[in-house]
């Protein structure tokens, strides 16, 4: 992880009042969910 990305993650974790590990886990889960929705929506738009 780049130092800049780590710094942004630390700031975001502090703002969310959680540890960086918790924040990263939530961020990863959110990204996976967004990708699932995007994939699902793009499949159905073609119909």
ROLO-466721 format. One record per atom (N, C-alpha, C, O): x negated, y, z negated; residue in one letter; atom name; residue number from 1. Coordinates in pm, whole numbers. Layout:
# residues N
<node><c1>X</c1><c2>Y</c2><c3>Z</c3><resn>A</resn><name>CA</name><resi>NUM</resi></node>
...
END
This chain:
# residues 47
<node><c1>-86</c1><c2>-117</c2><c3>0</c3><resn>X</resn><name>N</name><resi>1</resi></node>
<node><c1>0</c1><c2>0</c2><c3>0</c3><resn>X</resn><name>CA</name><resi>1</resi></node>
<node><c1>-91</c1><c2>123</c2><c3>0</c3><resn>X</resn><name>C</name><resi>1</resi></node>
<node><c1>-190</c1><c2>130</c2><c3>-72</c3><resn>X</resn><name>O</name><resi>1</resi></node>
<node><c1>-54</c1><c2>218</c2><c3>82</c3><resn>X</resn><name>N</name><resi>2</resi></node>
<node><c1>-135</c1><c2>340</c2><c3>88</c3><resn>X</resn><name>CA</name><resi>2</resi></node>
<node><c1>-120</c1><c2>419</c2><c3>-42</c3><resn>X</resn><name>C</name><resi>2</resi></node>
<node><c1>-16</c1><c2>411</c2><c3>-108</c3><resn>X</resn><name>O</name><resi>2</resi></node>
<node><c1>-221</c1><c2>495</c2><c3>-79</c3><resn>X</resn><name>N</name><resi>3</resi></node>
<node><c1>-212</c1><c2>575</c2><c3>-202</c3><resn>X</resn><name>CA</name><resi>3</resi></node>
<node><c1>-95</c1><c2>672</c2><c3>-200</c3><resn>X</resn><name>C</name><resi>3</resi></node>
<node><c1>-31</c1><c2>696</c2><c3>-302</c3><resn>X</resn><name>O</name><resi>3</resi></node>
<node><c1>-67</c1><c2>729</c2><c3>-82</c3><resn>X</resn><name>N</name><resi>4</resi></node>
<node><c1>45</c1><c2>823</c2><c3>-71</c3><resn>X</resn><name>CA</name><resi>4</resi></node>
<node><c1>179</c1><c2>753</c2><c3>-94</c3><resn>X</resn><name>C</name><resi>4</resi></node>
<node><c1>267</c1><c2>806</c2><c3>-162</c3><resn>X</resn><name>O</name><resi>4</resi></node>
<node><c1>195</c1><c2>635</c2><c3>-37</c3><resn>X</resn><name>N</name><resi>5</resi></node>
<node><c1>319</c1><c2>559</c2><c3>-56</c3><resn>X</resn><name>CA</name><resi>5</resi></node>
<node><c1>335</c1><c2>518</c2><c3>-202</c3><resn>X</resn><name>C</name><resi>5</resi></node>
<node><c1>446</c1><c2>523</c2><c3>-256</c3><resn>X</resn><name>O</name><resi>5</resi></node>
<node><c1>226</c1><c2>479</c2><c3>-266</c3><resn>X</resn><name>N</name><resi>6</resi></node>
<node><c1>232</c1><c2>442</c2><c3>-406</c3><resn>X</resn><name>CA</name><resi>6</resi></node>
<node><c1>272</c1><c2>560</c2><c3>-493</c3><resn>X</resn><name>C</name><resi>6</resi></node>
<node><c1>351</c1><c2>546</c2><c3>-586</c3><resn>X</resn><name>O</name><resi>6</resi></node>
<node><c1>218</c1><c2>677</c2><c3>-462</c3><resn>X</resn><name>N</name><resi>7</resi></node>
<node><c1>253</c1><c2>797</c2><c3>-538</c3><resn>X</resn><name>CA</name><resi>7</resi></node>
<node><c1>401</c1><c2>829</c2><c3>-523</c3><resn>X</resn><name>C</name><resi>7</resi></node>
<node><c1>469</c1><c2>861</c2><c3>-621</c3><resn>X</resn><name>O</name><resi>7</resi></node>
<node><c1>453</c1><c2>821</c2><c3>-399</c3><resn>X</resn><name>N</name><resi>8</resi></node>
<node><c1>596</c1><c2>847</c2><c3>-376</c3><resn>X</resn><name>CA</name><resi>8</resi></node>
<node><c1>682</c1><c2>746</c2><c3>-450</c3><resn>X</resn><name>C</name><resi>8</resi></node>
<node><c1>787</c1><c2>781</c2><c3>-505</c3><resn>X</resn><name>O</name><resi>8</resi></node>
<node><c1>639</c1><c2>620</c2><c3>-451</c3><resn>X</resn><name>N</name><resi>9</resi></node>
<node><c1>714</c1><c2>516</c2><c3>-522</c3><resn>X</resn><name>CA</name><resi>9</resi></node>
<node><c1>714</c1><c2>542</c2><c3>-672</c3><resn>X</resn><name>C</name><resi>9</resi></node>
<node><c1>817</c1><c2>523</c2><c3>-737</c3><resn>X</resn><name>O</name><resi>9</resi></node>
<node><c1>601</c1><c2>583</c2><c3>-727</c3><resn>X</resn><name>N</name><resi>10</resi></node>
<node><c1>593</c1><c2>614</c2><c3>-870</c3><resn>X</resn><name>CA</name><resi>10</resi></node>
<node><c1>687</c1><c2>730</c2><c3>-907</c3><resn>X</resn><name>C</name><resi>10</resi></node>
<node><c1>756</c1><c2>725</c2><c3>-1008</c3><resn>X</resn><name>O</name><resi>10</resi></node>
<node><c1>688</c1><c2>832</c2><c3>-825</c3><resn>X</resn><name>N</name><resi>11</resi></node>
<node><c1>775</c1><c2>947</c2><c3>-849</c3><resn>X</resn><name>CA</name><resi>11</resi></node>
<node><c1>922</c1><c2>905</c2><c3>-842</c3><resn>X</resn><name>C</name><resi>11</resi></node>
<node><c1>1002</c1><c2>942</c2><c3>-927</c3><resn>X</resn><name>O</name><resi>11</resi></node>
<node><c1>956</c1><c2>828</c2><c3>-739</c3><resn>X</resn><name>N</name><resi>12</resi></node>
<node><c1>1095</c1><c2>783</c2><c3>-723</c3><resn>X</resn><name>CA</name><resi>12</resi></node>
<node><c1>1136</c1><c2>692</c2><c3>-839</c3><resn>X</resn><name>C</name><resi>12</resi></node>
<node><c1>1249</c1><c2>702</c2><c3>-887</c3><resn>X</resn><name>O</name><resi>12</resi></node>
<node><c1>1046</c1><c2>605</c2><c3>-884</c3><resn>X</resn><name>N</name><resi>13</resi></node>
<node><c1>1077</c1><c2>516</c2><c3>-997</c3><resn>X</resn><name>CA</name><resi>13</resi></node>
<node><c1>1100</c1><c2>598</c2><c3>-1124</c3><resn>X</resn><name>C</name><resi>13</resi></node>
<node><c1>1193</c1><c2>570</c2><c3>-1200</c3><resn>X</resn><name>O</name><resi>13</resi></node>
<node><c1>1017</c1><c2>697</c2><c3>-1147</c3><resn>X</resn><name>N</name><resi>14</resi></node>
<node><c1>1034</c1><c2>782</c2><c3>-1265</c3><resn>X</resn><name>CA</name><resi>14</resi></node>
<node><c1>1167</c1><c2>857</c2><c3>-1258</c3><resn>X</resn><name>C</name><resi>14</resi></node>
<node><c1>1236</c1><c2>869</c2><c3>-1359</c3><resn>X</resn><name>O</name><resi>14</resi></node>
<node><c1>1202</c1><c2>907</c2><c3>-1141</c3><resn>X</resn><name>N</name><resi>15</resi></node>
<node><c1>1328</c1><c2>979</c2><c3>-1124</c3><resn>X</resn><name>CA</name><resi>15</resi></node>
<node><c1>1448</c1><c2>887</c2><c3>-1147</c3><resn>X</resn><name>C</name><resi>15</resi></node>
<node><c1>1553</c1><c2>931</c2><c3>-1195</c3><resn>X</resn><name>O</name><resi>15</resi></node>
<node><c1>1433</c1><c2>760</c2><c3>-1114</c3><resn>X</resn><name>N</name><resi>16</resi></node>
<node><c1>1541</c1><c2>662</c2><c3>-1131</c3><resn>X</resn><name>CA</name><resi>16</resi></node>
<node><c1>1537</c1><c2>600</c2><c3>-1271</c3><resn>X</resn><name>C</name><resi>16</resi></node>
<node><c1>1621</c1><c2>516</c2><c3>-1304</c3><resn>X</resn><name>O</name><resi>16</resi></node>
<node><c1>1440</c1><c2>640</c2><c3>-1353</c3><resn>X</resn><name>N</name><resi>17</resi></node>
<node><c1>1425</c1><c2>591</c2><c3>-1489</c3><resn>X</resn><name>CA</name><resi>17</resi></node>
<node><c1>1409</c1><c2>439</c2><c3>-1493</c3><resn>X</resn><name>C</name><resi>17</resi></node>
<node><c1>1477</c1><c2>370</c2><c3>-1570</c3><resn>X</resn><name>O</name><resi>17</resi></node>
<node><c1>1319</c1><c2>388</c2><c3>-1409</c3><resn>X</resn><name>N</name><resi>18</resi></node>
<node><c1>1290</c1><c2>244</c2><c3>-1409</c3><resn>X</resn><name>CA</name><resi>18</resi></node>
<node><c1>1142</c1><c2>224</c2><c3>-1380</c3><resn>X</resn><name>C</name><resi>18</resi></node>
<node><c1>1071</c1><c2>318</c2><c3>-1345</c3><resn>X</resn><name>O</name><resi>18</resi></node>
<node><c1>1097</c1><c2>102</c2><c3>-1395</c3><resn>X</resn><name>N</name><resi>19</resi></node>
<node><c1>957</c1><c2>73</c2><c3>-1365</c3><resn>X</resn><name>CA</name><resi>19</resi></node>
<node><c1>936</c1><c2>71</c2><c3>-1214</c3><resn>X</resn><name>C</name><resi>19</resi></node>
<node><c1>1032</c1><c2>60</c2><c3>-1138</c3><resn>X</resn><name>O</name><resi>19</resi></node>
<node><c1>812</c1><c2>82</c2><c3>-1173</c3><resn>X</resn><name>N</name><resi>20</resi></node>
<node><c1>784</c1><c2>78</c2><c3>-1030</c3><resn>X</resn><name>CA</name><resi>20</resi></node>
<node><c1>822</c1><c2>-58</c2><c3>-972</c3><resn>X</resn><name>C</name><resi>20</resi></node>
<node><c1>867</c1><c2>-66</c2><c3>-858</c3><resn>X</resn><name>O</name><resi>20</resi></node>
<node><c1>803</c1><c2>-164</c2><c3>-1049</c3><resn>X</resn><name>N</name><resi>21</resi></node>
<node><c1>842</c1><c2>-298</c2><c3>-1003</c3><resn>X</resn><name>CA</name><resi>21</resi></node>
<node><c1>992</c1><c2>-309</c2><c3>-979</c3><resn>X</resn><name>C</name><resi>21</resi></node>
<node><c1>1036</c1><c2>-364</c2><c3>-878</c3><resn>X</resn><name>O</name><resi>21</resi></node>
<node><c1>1070</c1><c2>-255</c2><c3>-1073</c3><resn>X</resn><name>N</name><resi>22</resi></node>
<node><c1>1216</c1><c2>-256</c2><c3>-1057</c3><resn>X</resn><name>CA</name><resi>22</resi></node>
<node><c1>1256</c1><c2>-172</c2><c3>-937</c3><resn>X</resn><name>C</name><resi>22</resi></node>
<node><c1>1341</c1><c2>-213</c2><c3>-857</c3><resn>X</resn><name>O</name><resi>22</resi></node>
<node><c1>1195</c1><c2>-55</c2><c3>-924</c3><resn>X</resn><name>N</name><resi>23</resi></node>
<node><c1>1230</c1><c2>35</c2><c3>-814</c3><resn>X</resn><name>CA</name><resi>23</resi></node>
<node><c1>1196</c1><c2>-29</c2><c3>-680</c3><resn>X</resn><name>C</name><resi>23</resi></node>
<node><c1>1276</c1><c2>-22</c2><c3>-587</c3><resn>X</resn><name>O</name><resi>23</resi></node>
<node><c1>1078</c1><c2>-92</c2><c3>-670</c3><resn>X</resn><name>N</name><resi>24</resi></node>
<node><c1>1039</c1><c2>-156</c2><c3>-544</c3><resn>X</resn><name>CA</name><resi>24</resi></node>
<node><c1>1132</c1><c2>-272</c2><c3>-510</c3><resn>X</resn><name>C</name><resi>24</resi></node>
<node><c1>1168</c1><c2>-290</c2><c3>-393</c3><resn>X</resn><name>O</name><resi>24</resi></node>
<node><c1>1170</c1><c2>-349</c2><c3>-611</c3><resn>X</resn><name>N</name><resi>25</resi></node>
<node><c1>1264</c1><c2>-460</c2><c3>-587</c3><resn>X</resn><name>CA</name><resi>25</resi></node>
<node><c1>1395</c1><c2>-408</c2><c3>-531</c3><resn>X</resn><name>C</name><resi>25</resi></node>
<node><c1>1448</c1><c2>-463</c2><c3>-435</c3><resn>X</resn><name>O</name><resi>25</resi></node>
<node><c1>1449</c1><c2>-302</c2><c3>-592</c3><resn>X</resn><name>N</name><resi>26</resi></node>
<node><c1>1574</c1><c2>-243</c2><c3>-544</c3><resn>X</resn><name>CA</name><resi>26</resi></node>
<node><c1>1558</c1><c2>-185</c2><c3>-404</c3><resn>X</resn><name>C</name><resi>26</resi></node>
<node><c1>1647</c1><c2>-200</c2><c3>-321</c3><resn>X</resn><name>O</name><resi>26</resi></node>
<node><c1>1445</c1><c2>-121</c2><c3>-378</c3><resn>X</resn><name>N</name><resi>27</resi></node>
<node><c1>1421</c1><c2>-62</c2><c3>-246</c3><resn>X</resn><name>CA</name><resi>27</resi></node>
<node><c1>1414</c1><c2>-170</c2><c3>-139</c3><resn>X</resn><name>C</name><resi>27</resi></node>
<node><c1>1468</c1><c2>-154</c2><c3>-29</c3><resn>X</resn><name>O</name><resi>27</resi></node>
<node><c1>1349</c1><c2>-280</c2><c3>-170</c3><resn>X</resn><name>N</name><resi>28</resi></node>
<node><c1>1340</c1><c2>-391</c2><c3>-75</c3><resn>X</resn><name>CA</name><resi>28</resi></node>
<node><c1>1478</c1><c2>-451</c2><c3>-50</c3><resn>X</resn><name>C</name><resi>28</resi></node>
<node><c1>1515</c1><c2>-475</c2><c3>65</c3><resn>X</resn><name>O</name><resi>28</resi></node>
<node><c1>1554</c1><c2>-474</c2><c3>-158</c3><resn>X</resn><name>N</name><resi>29</resi></node>
<node><c1>1689</c1><c2>-528</c2><c3>-143</c3><resn>X</resn><name>CA</name><resi>29</resi></node>
<node><c1>1777</c1><c2>-435</c2><c3>-60</c3><resn>X</resn><name>C</name><resi>29</resi></node>
<node><c1>1854</c1><c2>-481</c2><c3>25</c3><resn>X</resn><name>O</name><resi>29</resi></node>
<node><c1>1767</c1><c2>-305</c2><c3>-84</c3><resn>X</resn><name>N</name><resi>30</resi></node>
<node><c1>1846</c1><c2>-207</c2><c3>-8</c3><resn>X</resn><name>CA</name><resi>30</resi></node>
<node><c1>1809</c1><c2>-212</c2><c3>140</c3><resn>X</resn><name>C</name><resi>30</resi></node>
<node><c1>1897</c1><c2>-207</c2><c3>226</c3><resn>X</resn><name>O</name><resi>30</resi></node>
<node><c1>1680</c1><c2>-220</c2><c3>169</c3><resn>X</resn><name>N</name><resi>31</resi></node>
<node><c1>1637</c1><c2>-224</c2><c3>309</c3><resn>X</resn><name>CA</name><resi>31</resi></node>
<node><c1>1688</c1><c2>-351</c2><c3>379</c3><resn>X</resn><name>C</name><resi>31</resi></node>
<node><c1>1734</c1><c2>-345</c2><c3>493</c3><resn>X</resn><name>O</name><resi>31</resi></node>
<node><c1>1681</c1><c2>-463</c2><c3>311</c3><resn>X</resn><name>N</name><resi>32</resi></node>
<node><c1>1731</c1><c2>-588</c2><c3>369</c3><resn>X</resn><name>CA</name><resi>32</resi></node>
<node><c1>1880</c1><c2>-577</c2><c3>398</c3><resn>X</resn><name>C</name><resi>32</resi></node>
<node><c1>1926</c1><c2>-620</c2><c3>504</c3><resn>X</resn><name>O</name><resi>32</resi></node>
<node><c1>1955</c1><c2>-520</c2><c3>306</c3><resn>X</resn><name>N</name><resi>33</resi></node>
<node><c1>2100</c1><c2>-505</c2><c3>325</c3><resn>X</resn><name>CA</name><resi>33</resi></node>
<node><c1>2130</c1><c2>-411</c2><c3>442</c3><resn>X</resn><name>C</name><resi>33</resi></node>
<node><c1>2219</c1><c2>-439</c2><c3>522</c3><resn>X</resn><name>O</name><resi>33</resi></node>
<node><c1>2056</c1><c2>-301</c2><c3>454</c3><resn>X</resn><name>N</name><resi>34</resi></node>
<node><c1>2076</c1><c2>-208</c2><c3>567</c3><resn>X</resn><name>CA</name><resi>34</resi></node>
<node><c1>2047</c1><c2>-278</c2><c3>698</c3><resn>X</resn><name>C</name><resi>34</resi></node>
<node><c1>2119</c1><c2>-259</c2><c3>796</c3><resn>X</resn><name>O</name><resi>34</resi></node>
<node><c1>1942</c1><c2>-359</c2><c3>702</c3><resn>X</resn><name>N</name><resi>35</resi></node>
<node><c1>1908</c1><c2>-430</c2><c3>825</c3><resn>X</resn><name>CA</name><resi>35</resi></node>
<node><c1>2016</c1><c2>-531</c2><c3>860</c3><resn>X</resn><name>C</name><resi>35</resi></node>
<node><c1>2049</c1><c2>-547</c2><c3>978</c3><resn>X</resn><name>O</name><resi>35</resi></node>
<node><c1>2071</c1><c2>-599</c2><c3>761</c3><resn>X</resn><name>N</name><resi>36</resi></node>
<node><c1>2180</c1><c2>-694</c2><c3>787</c3><resn>X</resn><name>CA</name><resi>36</resi></node>
<node><c1>2300</c1><c2>-623</c2><c3>847</c3><resn>X</resn><name>C</name><resi>36</resi></node>
<node><c1>2359</c1><c2>-668</c2><c3>945</c3><resn>X</resn><name>O</name><resi>36</resi></node>
<node><c1>2336</c1><c2>-508</c2><c3>786</c3><resn>X</resn><name>N</name><resi>37</resi></node>
<node><c1>2452</c1><c2>-433</c2><c3>836</c3><resn>X</resn><name>CA</name><resi>37</resi></node>
<node><c1>2426</c1><c2>-383</c2><c3>977</c3><resn>X</resn><name>C</name><resi>37</resi></node>
<node><c1>2514</c1><c2>-392</c2><c3>1063</c3><resn>X</resn><name>O</name><resi>37</resi></node>
<node><c1>2307</c1><c2>-332</c2><c3>1003</c3><resn>X</resn><name>N</name><resi>38</resi></node>
<node><c1>2273</c1><c2>-281</c2><c3>1136</c3><resn>X</resn><name>CA</name><resi>38</resi></node>
<node><c1>2280</c1><c2>-393</c2><c3>1239</c3><resn>X</resn><name>C</name><resi>38</resi></node>
<node><c1>2334</c1><c2>-374</c2><c3>1348</c3><resn>X</resn><name>O</name><resi>38</resi></node>
<node><c1>2228</c1><c2>-509</c2><c3>1205</c3><resn>X</resn><name>N</name><resi>39</resi></node>
<node><c1>2231</c1><c2>-623</c2><c3>1296</c3><resn>X</resn><name>CA</name><resi>39</resi></node>
<node><c1>2374</c1><c2>-666</c2><c3>1322</c3><resn>X</resn><name>C</name><resi>39</resi></node>
<node><c1>2413</c1><c2>-691</c2><c3>1436</c3><resn>X</resn><name>O</name><resi>39</resi></node>
<node><c1>2453</c1><c2>-675</c2><c3>1216</c3><resn>X</resn><name>N</name><resi>40</resi></node>
<node><c1>2593</c1><c2>-716</c2><c3>1229</c3><resn>X</resn><name>CA</name><resi>40</resi></node>
<node><c1>2671</c1><c2>-615</c2><c3>1313</c3><resn>X</resn><name>C</name><resi>40</resi></node>
<node><c1>2746</c1><c2>-655</c2><c3>1402</c3><resn>X</resn><name>O</name><resi>40</resi></node>
<node><c1>2654</c1><c2>-485</c2><c3>1286</c3><resn>X</resn><name>N</name><resi>41</resi></node>
<node><c1>2725</c1><c2>-382</c2><c3>1361</c3><resn>X</resn><name>CA</name><resi>41</resi></node>
<node><c1>2685</c1><c2>-382</c2><c3>1507</c3><resn>X</resn><name>C</name><resi>41</resi></node>
<node><c1>2771</c1><c2>-366</c2><c3>1594</c3><resn>X</resn><name>O</name><resi>41</resi></node>
<node><c1>2558</c1><c2>-401</c2><c3>1536</c3><resn>X</resn><name>N</name><resi>42</resi></node>
<node><c1>2515</c1><c2>-399</c2><c3>1677</c3><resn>X</resn><name>CA</name><resi>42</resi></node>
<node><c1>2569</c1><c2>-521</c2><c3>1751</c3><resn>X</resn><name>C</name><resi>42</resi></node>
<node><c1>2597</c1><c2>-511</c2><c3>1871</c3><resn>X</resn><name>O</name><resi>42</resi></node>
<node><c1>2584</c1><c2>-634</c2><c3>1684</c3><resn>X</resn><name>N</name><resi>43</resi></node>
<node><c1>2642</c1><c2>-751</c2><c3>1748</c3><resn>X</resn><name>CA</name><resi>43</resi></node>
<node><c1>2789</c1><c2>-728</c2><c3>1783</c3><resn>X</resn><name>C</name><resi>43</resi></node>
<node><c1>2835</c1><c2>-769</c2><c3>1890</c3><resn>X</resn><name>O</name><resi>43</resi></node>
<node><c1>2862</c1><c2>-664</c2><c3>1693</c3><resn>X</resn><name>N</name><resi>44</resi></node>
<node><c1>3006</c1><c2>-645</c2><c3>1714</c3><resn>X</resn><name>CA</name><resi>44</resi></node>
<node><c1>3037</c1><c2>-528</c2><c3>1806</c3><resn>X</resn><name>C</name><resi>44</resi></node>
<node><c1>3146</c1><c2>-523</c2><c3>1865</c3><resn>X</resn><name>O</name><resi>44</resi></node>
<node><c1>2946</c1><c2>-433</c2><c3>1820</c3><resn>X</resn><name>N</name><resi>45</resi></node>
<node><c1>2971</c1><c2>-321</c2><c3>1911</c3><resn>X</resn><name>CA</name><resi>45</resi></node>
<node><c1>2969</c1><c2>-364</c2><c3>2056</c3><resn>X</resn><name>C</name><resi>45</resi></node>
<node><c1>3030</c1><c2>-300</c2><c3>2141</c3><resn>X</resn><name>O</name><resi>45</resi></node>
<node><c1>2898</c1><c2>-472</c2><c3>2085</c3><resn>X</resn><name>N</name><resi>46</resi></node>
<node><c1>2888</c1><c2>-519</c2><c3>2221</c3><resn>X</resn><name>CA</name><resi>46</resi></node>
<node><c1>3010</c1><c2>-593</c2><c3>2270</c3><resn>X</resn><name>C</name><resi>46</resi></node>
<node><c1>3019</c1><c2>-628</c2><c3>2388</c3><resn>X</resn><name>O</name><resi>46</resi></node>
<node><c1>3105</c1><c2>-618</c2><c3>2182</c3><resn>X</resn><name>N</name><resi>47</resi></node>
<node><c1>3225</c1><c2>-694</c2><c3>2222</c3><resn>X</resn><name>CA</name><resi>47</resi></node>
<node><c1>3330</c1><c2>-605</c2><c3>2285</c3><resn>X</resn><name>C</name><resi>47</resi></node>
<node><c1>3436</c1><c2>-653</c2><c3>2324</c3><resn>X</resn><name>O</name><resi>47</resi></node>
END
